[in-house]
Amino acid sequence: MRIVVTGAAGLVGSHLAARLVGDGHHVLAVDSMTTGQPRNVDWLRGMPEVTWIEQDIAQPLEIEGGVDAVFNMACPASPVDFRPKALEIMRTCSEGVRRLLEFALEHEAIFLQASTSECYGDPEVNPQPESYRGNVSTIGVRSVYDEGKRFAEALTMAYHRERGVRTRIARIFNTYGPRMRLDDGRVLPNFLCQTLKGEPLTVYGEGRQTRSFCYVDDLVDGLVRLALESDFVEPVNLGNPDEVTIRQVAEEVIELTGSGSKIDYRPLPEDDPKLRQPDITRAREILGWSPTVDRRTGFLRTIEDFRQVLAMHPTDG
Ligand code: UDP
């Protein structure tokens, strides 16, 4: 197949591109490089099965020849980007998604929209099934991303219902793995850079808030099953249900890196969700999917990647 992957220089996009190439597909890799990583692009550019296209998805995508599927993974996704890139995020989730849906319609391609657990906001239900409609502030600092992605889901369903596009929606929960940006601002990159440099780990609030961390290869497998091996149109949660407090993550990182770092408690960011755990019953039943990489194994692989990158670029992070 010829498959477009947008956000191909990001964590999920670059691993997805590699998986699709490994499965024998040709990948048209698109990224605007606003938050994508040059080291992920260098690696992609070197592959003969990849065509590299540097552009924003809010601009028209001009690709010659047929396209069988589009995976839209493009959007700044770290909470530290929500304030400085607010308008860009809203444009990406509206005009960007609209253009890609038109593109999928024109090419009669499958279209997968990367949605998010942020659709559930600060959830009052735990774990969160797809039927839960969420608790989202429409005006808070996170709203550009949360409401942007909710709008993107609505637009995706509208193109399915009114134009017959073969759409899929993946609600992705916290994902991690090698090739994360050192200065990404999210919890694991922060903790890993801090501990590897012997600095204190910045735990926000009391660290009692929870998240559920999914290793990137597991997530990518779920995305491929959903887009290419199913015809399920409604949203599907993809994440690892192994819920953990942020304080426990800090303790595990300190233990696994063997560092003597202490914990430094900082104020909790505005609207920070207190709980997050995917109910993956639907993914299990429809895709036969569940994560296989436990946190310890995934953390060790990610630590190794961060060690190597920091050894080459000691001032980064
Ligand atoms: N967090 C933290 N220290 C950090 C970065 C994040 O304690 O240096 C917390 C953050 O407040 C949140 C959780 O870790 O409760 C996950 O944050 P992240 O930015 O990774 O993603 P989110 O799940 O909030 O989108």
Boltz pocket constraint, residues with backbone or C-beta under 6 A from the ligand:
constraints:
  - pocket:
      binder: B
      contacts: [[A, 77], [A, 78], [A, 79], [A, 80], [A, 174], [A, 185], [A, 186], [A, 187], [A, 188], [A, 190], [A, 191], [A, 202], [A, 203], [A, 204], [A, 205], [A, 207], [A, 209], [A, 210], [A, 211], [A, 246], [A, 268], [A, 269], [A, 272], [A, 273]]
      max_distance: 6.0
